[in-house]
């Protein structure tokens, strides 16, 4: 050993050995699950720090620090070499663990994890986090939308070989169909995640807040997919105060494919922002399930009356209506934001999801009954669209309730006028609704439902009440 040290500088061997060990750590840490990396780092740093401090305090109290230093100097060359190797290797280990950590608030990226999905052409599963981000959720939410849209558009000519006209089309379509809504679903998710973090005594990091906003936009893109398709199926004229996307002269039925593109954006955003997270598959599974639930709810809605046949009001029922409300609206508008927030917050108890689903489906029913009422009695200026439920022969709360309380003569009026695009007949139906006191009945229903939902929320103690009340405040006595 002495002859070797005479030729090689004393620092060269430990540095080379530490570099090799560091390479091994990089390999292990980069392939480890994201949820395992941070605890591994804390364990290594914490143990080393605790042992070092304990030893130093002990030696300080004994007055032995000088003795210790002299003892080190008196060690033989071989022992000093191995001691140097140990110190340098420990330093390299610590630094390497730190650098292989998940994305930090300063914008350092984690490993992409692309090797987990070798069949995919799109291997981008990393994102940057600004050093400073807005404090208000809505401001951050809007900022993240701009980033998401730029990323989606930037990938079109590179990853998917799209020509400029196709790139411009998608860019314009995203701005027209996704932006401009109330953003309640996405903001609700951000509120849920923040509330659950606070209930555990901590605040969300910048990384978590950016991810939360991105996940919220996944819901908003999903909704845009549903709305573009729904407007075509219903023959709607306006959406959010402007012509429906398919009604634009240059678009037409190309909008059907655009709705599919909007759906695909959901999964692209999920992969980019959550592809390396241990709960990624849970997020994917929930989005797939909720999409299926919503599409089945749409089927129930569209087939309440047999297409092309004579109108049969006897097919309308409160039971079918409640199923439409639950599957078409409640799952994606109410349960999805809360369940996603629970998943990323680490909630694993199935009973907690079941109870949340129960409360949120009732809330969704209340919301959809509001929607049916506003479709008839709200103005286009209020609700941002022209209501067409009467013309479209929809199985709405108003017509089902009217059929339950009307006289035989009034039922005949409904049968003669409901489901017609003749504006005079539409007015006849609305007049009948007023005669039956539907406005007063709705007001009573709204108050009773609000109180019942509040009681359910207050009785459920496993989750903070704010998880549910954010959404309830948004919809109570809404006028649009």
WOBEL-V63150 format. One record per residue. PSI is psi in degrees with one decimal (999 if undefined). Layout:
psi:PSI
psi:PSI
This chain:
psi:-41.6
psi:-40.3
psi:-35.7
psi:-42.8
psi:-26.0
psi:-26.0
psi:-43.1
psi:133.4
psi:146.5
psi:-24.7
psi:-16.0
psi:-45.0
psi:-49.7
psi:-35.1
psi:-44.5
psi:-43.0
psi:-41.8
psi:-37.6
psi:-42.3
psi:-43.0
psi:-39.8
psi:-39.6
psi:-40.8
psi:-40.0
psi:-43.0
psi:-45.5
psi:-46.7
psi:-47.0
psi:-35.2
psi:-23.2
psi:-6.9
psi:156.0
psi:145.2
psi:-36.3
psi:-14.3
psi:-22.3
psi:-51.0
psi:-46.6
psi:-35.4
psi:-42.9
psi:-48.4
psi:-39.6
psi:-44.8
psi:-50.9
psi:-43.5
psi:-44.8
psi:-46.1
psi:-43.6
psi:-44.7
psi:-45.8
psi:-41.2
psi:-47.2
psi:-41.1
psi:-43.8
psi:-43.3
psi:-42.6
psi:-38.8
psi:-46.9
psi:-35.1
psi:-45.1
psi:-34.5
psi:-8.5
psi:26.7
psi:4.4
psi:-44.5
psi:-39.4
psi:-40.6
psi:-44.4
psi:-42.2
psi:-36.7
psi:-38.1
psi:-43.6
psi:-28.9
psi:-5.7
psi:155.5
psi:164.2
psi:-42.8
psi:-44.4
psi:-38.9
psi:-37.9
psi:-50.3
psi:-32.6
psi:-43.6
psi:-41.7
psi:-43.4
psi:-46.2
psi:-47.2
psi:-41.1
psi:-41.3
psi:-40.7
psi:-44.9
psi:-40.7
psi:-50.4
psi:-47.6
psi:-38.9
psi:-40.9
psi:-41.1
psi:-46.3
psi:-23.1
psi:12.4
psi:166.8
psi:171.8
psi:131.1
psi:171.3
psi:-23.3
psi:-6.0
psi:9.3
psi:130.6
psi:152.0
psi:174.4
psi:144.9
psi:-27.0
psi:19.8
psi:-23.9
psi:-15.1
psi:-16.7
psi:66.2
psi:-21.3
psi:-12.8
psi:141.9
psi:-26.1
psi:102.7
psi:11.7
psi:106.7
psi:41.1
psi:156.5
psi:160.1
psi:152.0
psi:120.0
psi:149.9
psi:-34.1
psi:130.7
psi:154.9
psi:145.3
psi:-46.5
psi:135.3
psi:-42.7
psi:-39.5
psi:-43.8
psi:-40.8
psi:-47.0
psi:-37.1
psi:-42.5
psi:-32.7
psi:-44.1
psi:-42.5
psi:-45.2
psi:-46.9
psi:-41.3
psi:-40.6
psi:-43.3
psi:-45.5
psi:-39.3
psi:-30.2
psi:-20.6
psi:-47.6
psi:-21.3
psi:-58.7
psi:-34.9
psi:5.7
psi:37.5
psi:137.9
psi:170.3
psi:-39.5
psi:-36.1
psi:-38.4
psi:-45.8
psi:-38.5
psi:-50.2
psi:-41.9
psi:-45.5
psi:-38.8
psi:-42.1
psi:-44.4
psi:-32.8
psi:-38.9
psi:-28.4
psi:-46.1
psi:161.1
psi:-6.4
psi:-176.9
psi:-17.6
psi:20.7
psi:-37.9
psi:-47.4
psi:-41.8
psi:-31.4
psi:-42.1
psi:-43.8
psi:-39.7
psi:-43.2
psi:-48.0
psi:-42.1
psi:-41.7
psi:-43.4
psi:-35.5
psi:-44.2
psi:-36.3
psi:-20.1
psi:11.6
psi:28.2
psi:166.7
psi:154.2
psi:142.2
psi:167.3
psi:-40.1
psi:-46.8
psi:-37.1
psi:-40.1
psi:-43.6
psi:-40.6
psi:-42.9
psi:-41.5
psi:-41.3
psi:-36.6
psi:-38.3
psi:-25.3
psi:-41.6
psi:-41.3
psi:-37.0
psi:-38.7
psi:-43.3
psi:-41.1
psi:-40.3
psi:-48.6
psi:-43.8
psi:-42.0
psi:-43.8
psi:-42.0
psi:-40.1
psi:-37.4
psi:-46.3
psi:-35.6
psi:-9.3
psi:31.7
psi:158.2
psi:-42.7
psi:156.4
psi:125.3
psi:39.5
psi:10.8
psi:163.6
psi:143.5
psi:151.5
psi:-42.7
psi:-18.1
psi:-12.0
psi:135.9
psi:-36.3
psi:-3.5
psi:-67.0
psi:-138.4
psi:-0.7
psi:-22.6
psi:-26.0
psi:-47.8
psi:-33.9
psi:-36.0
psi:-36.5
psi:-39.7
psi:-41.2
psi:-41.2
psi:-41.8
psi:-29.6
psi:-32.2
psi:-47.7
psi:-25.6
psi:-44.0
psi:-43.9
psi:-45.1
psi:-43.1
psi:-42.7
psi:-17.8
psi:5.0
psi:-27.3
psi:4.0
psi:146.4
psi:-20.5
psi:13.0
psi:-45.7
psi:-32.7
psi:-42.4
psi:-46.8
psi:-47.6
psi:-42.4
psi:-42.3
psi:-41.3
psi:-44.2
psi:-45.0
psi:-35.4
psi:-44.7
psi:-43.1
psi:-42.9
psi:-40.3
psi:-35.0
psi:-36.3
psi:-39.3
psi:-37.7
psi:-45.8
psi:-39.1
psi:-46.9
psi:-25.0
psi:16.4
psi:-30.1
psi:138.5
psi:126.1
psi:134.9
psi:1.8
psi:171.1
psi:140.9
psi:131.0
psi:94.3
psi:-17.3
psi:-15.4
psi:-15.1
psi:131.7
psi:155.0
psi:-32.7
psi:-47.4
psi:-37.2
psi:-43.6
psi:-35.8
psi:-39.4
psi:-46.2
psi:-43.6
psi:-49.3
psi:-34.0
psi:-30.7
psi:-50.6
psi:-41.1
psi:-47.2
psi:-27.6
psi:-26.8
psi:-51.3
psi:-41.6
psi:-49.8
psi:-40.2
psi:-44.5
psi:-38.6
psi:-42.9
psi:-35.9
psi:-40.2
psi:-51.6
psi:-16.6
psi:0.0
psi:14.3
psi:127.3
psi:-11.5
psi:115.1
psi:-37.2
psi:-30.7
psi:-38.3
psi:-39.8
psi:-43.8
psi:-41.6
psi:-41.3
psi:-41.3
psi:-49.4
psi:-44.1
psi:-28.7
psi:-35.9
psi:-41.1
psi:-39.0
psi:-37.2
psi:-45.0
psi:-44.4
psi:-43.1
psi:-33.5
psi:-39.6
psi:-45.6
psi:-42.2
psi:-40.9
psi:-45.8
psi:-30.7
psi:-33.4
psi:-47.1
psi:-10.4
psi:151.0
psi:156.7
psi:-32.9
psi:-34.9
psi:-53.8
psi:-5.2
psi:10.3
psi:165.7
psi:120.3
psi:135.7
psi:17.9
psi:-40.1
psi:-48.2
psi:-37.5
psi:4.9
psi:41.6
psi:146.2
psi:78.7
psi:164.0
psi:-35.7
psi:-48.5
psi:-36.7
psi:-43.6
psi:-41.7
psi:-41.5
psi:-27.4
psi:-25.7
psi:-7.7
psi:160.4
psi:173.2
psi:-37.5
psi:-42.3
psi:-35.0
psi:-37.4
psi:-38.4
psi:-43.2
psi:-45.6
psi:-31.0
psi:-21.9
psi:-22.3
psi:141.2
psi:18.0
psi:145.6
psi:2.0
psi:116.7
psi:-29.3
psi:-40.9
psi:-36.1
psi:-42.2
psi:-33.6
psi:-42.7
psi:-44.0
psi:-38.6
psi:-40.8
psi:-40.4
psi:-41.0
psi:-38.9
psi:-34.6
psi:0.1
psi:36.2
psi:-31.0
psi:-43.2
psi:-41.0
psi:-39.4
psi:-42.5
psi:-41.6
psi:-42.8
psi:-43.5
psi:-45.5
psi:-44.8
psi:-40.7
psi:-41.4
psi:-45.5
psi:-41.8
psi:-42.1
psi:-41.8
psi:-41.5
psi:-41.9
psi:-42.5
psi:-44.6
psi:-28.4
psi:-17.0
psi:112.3
psi:-4.0
psi:-25.0
psi:148.5
psi:143.0
psi:-29.3
psi:-23.2
psi:-38.5
psi:-33.4
psi:-25.1
psi:-48.3
psi:-40.4
psi:-41.0
psi:-34.7
psi:-29.9
psi:-18.2
psi:122.4
psi:33.3
psi:155.1
psi:8.6
psi:999
